[in-house]
Amino acid sequence: MSKTSNVYIRVEPNVKDGAEAVLNELGLSMSNAVSIFLRQVVMHKGLPFEVKMPSKKPLVYEDLSEEDFDREMLKAMDDFDNGRTYTVEEVEKELSKEFE
């Protein structure tokens, strides 16, 4: 019996690139990180973190690094290209709910 198995996943290129950048800073390979994650799934008998919608707070340009800004612009272009857009009225309606 083999000591390892192969796992093949599909992920958006920008997510992969961002994750690799962080993992490189931590001194981890993608393979090691996935292995750590899967071990945690087994230990917790589920996902090792809470899955919930993030709080919606606006991005502040001054707080973004050049890399973060570029990543946000790529996400915006992808949203536009794929019809994920909102009218000003829809945005204002959602924002008013958050500040009630």
C-alpha positions as CSV (number, residue, x, y, z in Angstrom):
1,M,0.0,0.0,0.0
2,S,1.3,3.5,-0.9
3,K,2.3,5.9,1.8
4,T,0.7,8.8,0.0
5,S,-2.3,9.4,-2.3
6,N,-2.8,12.0,-4.9
7,V,-5.5,14.7,-4.6
8,Y,-6.5,16.8,-7.5
9,I,-8.4,20.1,-7.0
10,R,-9.5,22.9,-9.2
11,V,-9.2,26.5,-7.8
12,E,-9.2,29.9,-9.3
13,P,-5.7,31.0,-10.4
14,N,-5.8,34.2,-8.2
15,V,-6.8,32.1,-5.1
16,K,-4.0,29.7,-5.8
17,D,-1.4,32.4,-6.4
18,G,-2.5,34.3,-3.2
19,A,-2.4,31.1,-1.1
20,E,1.0,30.2,-2.5
21,A,2.4,33.6,-1.6
22,V,1.2,33.3,2.0
23,L,2.4,29.7,2.3
24,N,5.8,30.6,0.9
25,E,6.1,33.2,3.6
26,L,5.3,30.5,6.2
27,G,7.8,28.1,4.7
28,L,5.0,25.6,3.6
29,S,4.3,24.0,0.3
30,M,0.8,23.7,-1.0
31,S,1.0,20.0,-0.5
32,N,2.0,20.3,3.1
33,A,-0.7,22.9,3.7
34,V,-3.4,20.6,2.2
35,S,-2.1,17.7,4.3
36,I,-2.3,19.8,7.5
37,F,-5.9,20.9,6.6
38,L,-7.0,17.3,5.9
39,R,-5.5,16.1,9.2
40,Q,-7.4,18.8,11.0
41,V,-10.6,17.7,9.2
42,V,-10.1,14.2,10.5
43,M,-9.2,15.4,14.1
44,H,-12.2,17.7,14.3
45,K,-14.5,15.3,12.4
46,G,-15.5,18.3,10.2
47,L,-14.1,21.6,9.1
48,P,-11.5,22.9,11.5
49,F,-12.9,26.4,11.4
50,E,-16.3,28.1,11.5
51,V,-17.8,28.7,8.1
52,K,-19.8,31.9,8.0
53,M,-20.3,35.0,5.9
54,P,-17.6,37.6,6.6
55,S,-18.7,41.0,7.9
56,K,-19.2,43.4,5.0
57,K,-16.9,46.3,5.6
58,P,-15.8,48.6,2.8
59,L,-12.2,48.4,1.6
60,V,-10.1,51.4,2.4
61,Y,-7.7,52.2,-0.5
62,E,-5.0,53.5,1.9
63,D,-5.0,50.2,3.8
64,L,-4.4,48.1,0.7
65,S,-1.0,47.0,-0.5
66,E,-0.3,47.3,-4.2
67,E,-0.8,43.5,-4.4
68,D,-4.1,43.6,-2.5
69,F,-5.3,46.5,-4.8
70,D,-4.4,44.5,-7.9
71,R,-6.2,41.5,-6.6
72,E,-9.4,43.5,-5.8
73,M,-9.3,45.0,-9.3
74,L,-9.0,41.6,-10.9
75,K,-12.0,40.4,-8.8
76,A,-14.0,43.4,-9.9
77,M,-13.2,42.8,-13.5
78,D,-14.2,39.2,-13.2
79,D,-17.5,40.2,-11.5
80,F,-18.2,42.6,-14.3
81,D,-17.3,40.2,-17.1
82,N,-19.6,37.5,-15.5
83,G,-22.6,39.8,-14.9
84,R,-22.2,40.0,-11.1
85,T,-23.1,43.7,-10.9
86,Y,-25.6,45.7,-8.8
87,T,-27.4,49.0,-9.4
88,V,-26.7,51.9,-7.1
89,E,-30.2,51.5,-5.6
90,E,-29.5,47.8,-4.7
91,V,-26.2,48.7,-3.0
92,E,-27.8,51.6,-1.1
93,K,-30.6,49.3,0.1
94,E,-28.1,46.7,1.4
95,L,-26.0,49.3,3.1
96,S,-29.0,50.8,4.8
97,K,-29.8,47.3,6.3
98,E,-26.4,47.1,7.8
99,F,-26.6,50.5,9.5
100,E,-30.1,50.0,11.0
